[in-house]
Amino acid sequence: MKSVVLPNFFREPAISNWTRPIWDRELAKLIDKLTTERFHVASAALMETAGRAIAKLAVERGATEHPVAVLCGQGNNGGDGLVAARVLHDRGCRLHVIIVKEVGKNPSELFTEQLRAAESLGVIITDWSPGTLEALNLKRPIIIDAISGIGFKPPCGGTMLQALVEASKLSDATIIAVDLPSGISADDGNILSAPLRAHETITFGSSRPIHRLMPGASCCGNVSVEDIGFPNAAVSEAQGKKPPVWREVEPQHVIQVDPWATMPKHAHKYDRGHVLVIGGSPGKIGAPIMCALAALRSGAGWCSIAIPRGETPVDMPVPTELTIESFYDGRSINIKILEEFLIARKVSCIVLGPGWMQQSLDTATLECLKSFAMAGGKVVLDAGALHGIAHLIHASGSLPKGHFILTPHHGEWVKLQDIAAKPPLSPDGVTAANDYAESLGCHIMYKNAAPVIVSPSKSAPIVCITGSPALSRAGSGDILSGIIAAHLAAGCSIDFAAARAYTLMSRAAWMSAQDVGEDAVLATDIISRLGIANRL
């Protein structure tokens, strides 16, 4: 196939300029160790700064007006809680400090030091026993959960679980978690619930996997990350020895890097790129149309849609901005016609699958797509094109890396696999998903409320963190595929295209919600605001 010439006006920044590392448990422990042992920053100093940040957040949430209960474990997380308690005591807050002891576990040295300091200042401290919180009869309390931290490994049981369950029964309480809600793992995004769900979570240095990966992140509420003094040298050395398992998108940074901002004034439609969307089936023509419109609104120069003959209702208007093609012989794609169109119309990116209710992709079509990719083109496989795609890929050989992306939601993730790879929501899930992506030769964007982009190169998956309930509507996936395609047609890498596309869509959804309300946002509302969202 003739070479596909993509635009070259965009100079993509390094991934470190638009993402940041997420500190998993082992990386966070190494940073802490290097900070104290190699760079001689005292752990007590870090704890003091952390505790003061917790107290500041509690005051902002009403600690000077409402009673405060600080639940402390006997580790360093509990030490952070005791520092916060001491500061709140000095502020004159109505304070109750409750120590949750576990059988067979000894207190840490730092916890013991902070306990002495708090007691010397007259802070009233009691040990938890069943009914302790209930007996306090607190009205609209603020509960600071400092029982367990990032070092905790489930399962949660015993005294800790009992205390957390009792705390969860207090009505009208505001829960502030230190590092993460107690009793859950810092590294597992598969978590559906926590014994004590937080309204606010405060953590230090960087976010943790549980703060970003859905559905686990929903247990954490609003997450704030505070700098407590980890030296950059310690962070850099630790990441060199133990690379992060995930990275997260920095929304402001990725959105500011506009691929079309440097486009020359004499550019034409092919400089922006021609996107071809192939899809549609009876009653499902809206999907390819929305995908194509999203590509145009995002910056593509031209977008064509190819749907089976006779599938468009006579009274259904197709936007005049779209050109309509048909490469079908019945339900199959005519490869010769498709190849001729790709060459003659200088297609840059193909989206395959929106609106397909059955798999119309066969081995011959897949070989055509591979030839297109090897000539320089990019391919997005979505929706109906994902059903059984792994079988086709493994039968014909892996895809050329850097040219294909699959965009399954969880149900499609299950259906597309011929091996049971776990989703990339835990360290072992990352390993499995990376291996799976490598075996296919393509990127995979695992879609949920915080999509995860997995690369066949086995680099750290990228977590998109700007989700909104306004996106939980039919059509969002079609829009996302179109936006990704527009970015790929402009010459972006797959990682950058997928991350920026989701961030842009989320911003447009947020803007739509301001006008019509979060529960009333339609897919077409999001499409109409993509251009404005791209320039703000």
N, C-alpha and C positions, 0 to 999 in steps of 0.2 A: 504493500500500500504506500502511496505517496506520503512523504513526510508531512506531519502536522506542525505548523509553525505557530507557536504560542507567543503572546506579547512579551517583550523584554524590557518594558519601561519600569517595572516594579522591582525594587531591590529589597528582598525580604530580610528582616532583622533576624539575628540569632535567637534561638528559642529562649535563651536566658533573659532576653529583653522583654518578653511578653508572658512568661510563666515564672513561677517560683516553686521551690521544692516544698513538698509536704513532709513533715517529719514523722516517720513511723516510729514505733516504740524503740527499736534498736538504734536508729539514728539519733533520736532524742537523748537516749542514755549515753551514747558516745559523745555527743556535744557537751552534755553536762559533765562527763568525766574529764574531758580535755580542758574544759573551762576551769575546773577546780585544781586538777593535778598538773597540767602542763602550763596553764597560763595564770594560775595562782589567784583566781577570783574566788573569794570565800563563798561557800554554799549559803552561809548565814546571810551574806549581803544580798544574794539572789532572792532568798526567801523573804527578807525584809521588804524588798522592792515589790515582789509578787503580792505579799500580803497587803501592802498599802494600795496596790492597784485594785485588789478585790474589795477592800473597804471603800474606795472611791466609787466603784461601780454600785456597791450596795447603797451608798448615800444618794447617788443619782436615781436609784430606784425607790427611794423613800425610807431609808433606814433611820432617819432622824424623826420620822413621824409614826412609824409602825414598829412593833416588836420584832426582834431579830433572833433567830435560833441558828447557831453555828454548830453543825454536825461535823465532828472531827474524827478521822481515823487516827491511828498511832504511827503513821509513816510521815514522810515529808509533805505529802498533800495536807495531812492534818496540821502540820507545822505552819503551812501557809494560812490555813484557816485560823490558827491561834494568833498569828500576827494581825490578821484582819480584825479579829475579836478585840485585841488590845487597842487598836486604833479606834474602833467603833466605841469602845468603853470610854476612851478619852474624849470622844465627841458627845458623850452623855446619852448614848442610845440605850434603849431598854433591851438588855442583852441576856441571852441564855446560851451558854456553851456546854455542849453535851459530847462526851467522849464515847465513841462506839468501839468497844474493845472486842477483839476476837481471840478465842481460845488458842493458846499455843503460839501467839505472835507477840514478839517483844517490841516495845516502842523504839523508834530511831533516835539517835543522839540529838539530832536537831529538833525533833518533836519534844523531847524531854527538856531541852534548853528553853524552848518557847513556852512550854507549860509552866516552868518555874517563873519566867518573866511575867506571864499573864497573872499567875497567882499572887506574885509580889505586889502587883498593882491593884489587887482587890477584885479581879474578875471572878465572878462566881462560876465554878465549873463542877458539873456533875457527870457521873457515869450513866450511860443509857441502860435502862431495863424496861421491859414491856410496860407500856402505859405512861412513860415519862413525858412524851410530847403531848399526849392527850390531856394529862393532868395540868399542864401549863395553861390550857384554855386560851390559846393565842388567837387574836382577832386580826385577820388580814396580815399574817406575818410575812417577813422575808426570811427564807431559809437558805443558808449558805451550805451547800453540800461539798464538804471537804473530806469525805471518808476514804475514797480510793482514787488513785490517779492513773497515769498512763502505764504504770508498771503492773496494774492488775490484770490477771488472767482468769477468765470465767472458768467454772460457773460461780455465780453469786449465791451464797447461802448463809446459814447460821445467823449470828447476831446482826451482821451487816444487812442482810436481806430483810430481817424483821424490822430493823430501825427504818430502812428506806420505805418499806410498805406502810409503816405507821405514819411516816412523814407525808406520804402521798395522799393520805386520807384527810389531811388538814384542808379545810375549805378556804378558798380565796387566797391561797399562799402564792407568793412569787418566789420561784426557785432559781437560785444562782449556783451553777455548778463550777467547781474549780477544776480546770483541765478538761473534764468530761463528766457526764452523769455517772455517779458511782455504780459499780456492779456490772459494767459492760467493758468490752475490749476497745482499745484505742485504734486498732488496726482493722476492724471488721465493719464494713459498710452494709453487710447483710442484715444487721440487727433491726428488728421491727419494733421493739419496745424496750424501755429501761424501767427498772423498779421505781425510779423517781425522775420523771422527765423534766428537763430544765426549760425555763423561759429564756434564761441567759446563760451562756457559758463563756468563761474567761480563761484563756490559755496564754502561753508565754513563748516568745521567740518565733514561732510559726504555727500554722494550723496543723492538726493531726488528721489522719484518714477519716476518723469517725465524724469530724466536723464538716467534711466535704462530700463524702460518698453517701448517696441515697440508696436505701431508705434510712440508714442509720443516722444521718445528719438531722433528720426530723426530730430526734430525741434531744437535740442540743439547743434548740431555739436559736436566738440571735447569738452569733459567735463573735467575740472581740479578741484580738491578738495583741498582747502587750510586750514591749521590749523591756526586759529586766536586766540586760547587761551581758548577754552571751557575746564574747568577742567574735568579730568577723573571722579572725584567724582560726578560732576553734571550730566555727561552722564550716569554713572552707576545708580544713584538714579532715574533719569528720566526713564530709560529703565525698572527699577524695578516697577515703578508706571504705566508706559504706554509702554508695550512691543511693539517693532517695528512691523509694519504690514507686511513688507517684509524683507528678508535678501538677500544679493548678494554674489555670488561666488567670492572669491579672486583667480584669475586664477593661479598665481605663486604658491600659497600655496597648492591648490588642486592638481596641476599637480606634485608637488614635492613628494606628498604622493603616492608612487608607490606600489600598492598592491602586486606586484610580486617581489619586491626588497628583501624581507625577506624569499622568498621561499627556502626551504632547497635544497642543491645540489643533494640529492638523490630522489628528487620529480619525479613523473611520470605524465602521461597525465591526470589521474583522480584527481591528486592534483591540477592541473590547472583547471579542470572542463570540463565536456562534455556538449556542447550546441547543442540542437536540434532545427532546424528551419523548421517549417511546413508552406508551402505556395505554390505559383505558380498557374498559369492558362494559357490558350493559349496565347502565345505572351508575357507572364510576368514571364518567368523562371529566368530572370536575377536578379530580386529582391531578392528571397531567396538565390541565389548564392552570391550576393554582401553582404547580411546580414551575411552569414556564413563566408565568407572570412574576413570581418571586425572583427568578433569575434575571428578568429584565429590570425589575425595580432595584435589584442589588447592583446592577452595573453592566450586565451582559449587553453586547451590541445587537444581537439578533437571537431570537429563540423560535424554533420550529417544534411542532408537536406531531407525532405519528401515532395514529389510532386505527384500529380495524375499520374497514369500510362498513358504513351503515350503522355505526355505533352512536353517532351524534344525533340526538333527537332533532327533528326539523325545526322545532320552535326554540331550541336552545342556542342562544347567541354565543359565538366564539369571539373573544376580543380581536379586533381588527389588527392589533399589533402582532398577532401570532400568525405564522404561516402553517398550513395544515398539509401533512404528507401522509401517505400510507405505503408501508413496505410489506404489507401482509398478503399472503396467499391463504385465505381462510384465517386460521389462528396462528399460522407460522409466519415468520419473517422471511421475506425474499432477500436472500443475501446479496445477490447481484445488484438489485435496485438500491439496497442500503449502501453498499460499497461505492456505487457511482455517486450517490448523494453526498456521502461523507467527503469525497474528493472534490466534487464540483462546487459544493457549497462551503468548503473550508471549515467543516465542523471542528471545534476545539474540544468539546466535552459532551458526552452522552450520559443522560439519566435514563435508566431502564427500570420499569416496574410500577410506577405510580398508577393505581387504578386497576392493575392486573388482579383478577380473582383466581387465575390459574397460571401455572408456569408456562410461558410461551418461549422461554429460552431453551434452545437445544444446543448440541455440540457444535454444529456448523455456525450458529450465531455467536457462540462463545469464542470460537476460533477467529471470527471476524473482529470481535471486540479486542481480542489479544493482539491481532495484527494492527488494529487502530492504535492501541496503546504503545506497541513497540515502535510505531511511527511517530510517537510523541503525544498522542491524545490522552485524555483523562476520562475515566468512567465511574459513575456513581450507580451502584446497584441497590435498589430500595424495594420495599413492599413485596409485591408478588414475585419479583425477580429473585428474591432470597429463598424461596421455598425449594429445598433440594439442591441449591446451588453448589454446596460442598461436594456432592457426588459428581456433578459435572466437572468441577475444577480438578478434583483428584483423578478423574478418568482421563482428562486431557492434558494434565500437567499444570503446575502452579502458575499463577499469573505473574506478569512482569512487575516487579516491586516498584512502588512509587507512582503507580498509574491507576489503581483501582481502590475504591472504598466501598465497603458494605455498611449499611446503616440500620441494623436491626433493633427493634425494641425487644423486651424480654421474651415475649411470645415468639417472635421471629428468630431470636437467638437460639431458642430451643429447637425450632423447626429446621433451621439451616444446617445444623450440625450433623455430621455422621460420627462424631466422637463427642462424648459428654464433657466438653470443656466448661469449667465453672466461669461465671461472669467475673470481670476484673474488679471485684469489690473487696478482696482480701489478698494478702501476699501470695497465698497459693493459687488464688484465682487469677492474679496477674501473670504468674508463671504459666498457668494453663492457657490463658487467653493469648499471651505472647507466642507460645508454641503453636497454637491454632492459627493465628494470623500468619506466622511464618510458613506453616504448611500450605496455606492457601496462596501466599504471596501478595497479600493485600492488607490495607488498613481496615480496621473495623471500628465503627463508632457505636458503642453500646448505649442505646438511648434510654434514659429515664429522666427523673427530675434533675439529675446532675450527670449528663452524659460523659462517658469515658472513651477517649480515643486511644486505640491500641495499634501499635505499629509492627509490621513484620520484621523490623530491624531489632526488635526486643528492647528498644529504648523505653524509658519510664513512661507509662500511660499518662495522658493529659486529662485532667478532670475539669469540666466546664461548670462554673459555680453560680451562674446567673439565672437559674430557673425561676419560673413563676407559675402559680396556678392558672394564670390566663392562657398558658400554653397547653393545658390538658384538654384540648379540643380536637375534634376531627379536622384533619388538614394540616396540622402543625408539622407532621413528618414530611409531607409533600413540599411545604414551604422550605423546610430546612434543606432538603435535597436540592431544590432550585438555587438557594443561596450558595450552598457549597459549590455547585456547578459553575455559577458565575465567577466565584473566586478562582476555581481551577482554570477556567477559560482565560482568566487574566494573568495566569502564570504563577499562581501561588502554589506552595507545597501542600500536600494533603493535610498534614498536621495543622498548618496555619489556616488553611481554608475552612476546615471543619470547626476549629476553635473560634475563629472570627465570625463564621456564619451563625453559630449558636448564640454568641454574644450579641450580634446584631439583631437576630430575631427576638431575643429576650428583651432587648431595649425597645424594639418596636412594639412588642406586646405590652410592656410597661406603659409606654406612651398611650397606647390604645385604651388601657385600663383607666388612665386618668380622665379620658373623655367619656367612656361609656360604662365604666365599672368593671372590676376584675372578672365577674361572673358573666358578663355580657359580651366579652371580646370574641369576634368572629375571625376566622382565618383571613378573610378579605380585609378586615381592619388592620391586621398585622402587615399584610402586603402593602397596603396603601401608605404605611408610615416607614417603610424600609429606607427610602431615600433620605428622609429627614433624619432618621436615627443614624444613618451613616455619616452625617455631616455635623452632628452635635458633639 
